[in-house]
Each structure stands twice: as structure tokens, then as C-alpha cells.
Amino acid sequence: MSELTYFACGATSHDMSRLLRGTARQRRLFPAGAFLYRSRARRVLFDTGYAPEPWRAGLGAWAYRKMLPPRVEAGDTIAEQVDPATITHVVLSHLHPDHIGGVRFFPNAAFVLSDGARRTLERSRLRDGLLRRLLPAWFPAATVLPSPVFTSGPHGLRTADLFGDGSYLLVDLPGHARGHLGALVEQKVLLAGDAAWGRDLLGAEHRIRSLPRLVSHDMTRQRHTARALLSAEQDGLRLLFSHDRQPTGQNLL
């Protein structure tokens, strides 16, 4: 039997009034979620959460921590919640700090990156939000699979079949970051990464304030992605976002 399980790997918080116009002043907690798909011999991890503290990642990390202060307590890191030796694949939705902090724990896994993420690794800008010192020296010299090639897939989404059997489809969800990826698991659940910062915020992209807009790679494409996800949800597809808290210890399939 296949399983999809959720892990909260640290969290950050943000004043919602500084994120969305027309929102009351209220600080909201955003967990850094990771999802593990188990099927036969496969163990596919979607994102890796925050790195353990303290961070030693330069001025960029200092600025990030001022805007989005991470909270990583004992037991929070992905390596404290799963056995790294069992993981066969790691899919990175994008390269922001709350998604790559646990990369260091998986030197023997095959990593899956989009072409956009590879280009960010080769040449990043400040707004790309990549803190290179959070990545281990061996990355991406570890096994990195070829960039996915997207074609028309279920629910009108652009997908690439990771294993060739329809069980795990990578999904092109552009906008939030260059090469932002999701994953459609067994045609049942779409791991939507940071296509929105929460399900309740999907479709509210027009209300995002100026400073958070600078973090997004392409707001126009992010709005298009939101419309596509809302349509897929109306089709019956269940959406799970990285910064919504999900039930732990349950099979989300």
C-alpha cells in the first residue's frame, strides 16, 4: 500500500497585514512542510524544510531572518523525523531556505530539480532568495536526474512523469520562484509547494503587497498558476500547500 505523509520541519511567522492588502494585523505561523511518498522500494521526499540553527549563511541569511524569522526546535529537522538512508529521491519544489535546509542530510539520494532551479544554481540574483551556504559542498555533484520535460497532463496541468508509471507526476507551477515545481501523487493529491502561502490565500494574488511581490519570480504567471489550481480543485483534485499544517502520522492518500 502506498503512503503519503507530512512533516513540519520548522516554521516562520509573518504579519498578514504586511502580506495582503485589506487584512487585519495578525501574526500567522507558516510551517515548513515536507511530504514523503512511500511505494514499494521508492521513498520520495518533496522538499526538506529548514536547516538546523544556527545558520551561518552570510548577509543574505541575516536579511531573511529579519523578514521571516525561522523557528527550528529540537526534533524539527527532517533528518530527525525520517531516516535519511531510506530516501531514494528528493524533489525540490524550489530553492528558498525553507525548502532546501535539509538537503545536507541526503547525500545518497537522487535529486530532482527543474531547469529553472538549475539556472538559479548557476547564476542567482538577490531576489531569487538562494542562500548557497545552506547547501552542502557536494550539491549538486550528487546524483541529479535530468530536468523534467513537461507536456499536457491531467486537469489541464503541465506534467512530467518521474517514474514512467503515472504514480508521481512533476507539475510545472510557475510564478513563485524560477522553475517552481509541484507533484501530483497517484492522481489523487497535488503537492502545490508555494504556489500560494496557504489554501485560503490561493486566488488572492492581486492583494499581495509590493514588498512580498519582489520575492515572487513572476506575479503574472503566479496568478495564472492560481487560476489553473482553482480549476483543478473544482475538478476534484485535492491541493496540499507547503505552508499549511497538515495532519501528521496519517496517510494523506
Summary of the structure (lengths in Angstrom):
residues: 253
radius of gyration: 16.8
end to end distance: 10.1
largest distance: 48.2
contacts: 844
relative contact order: 0.18
helix: 28%
strand: 26%
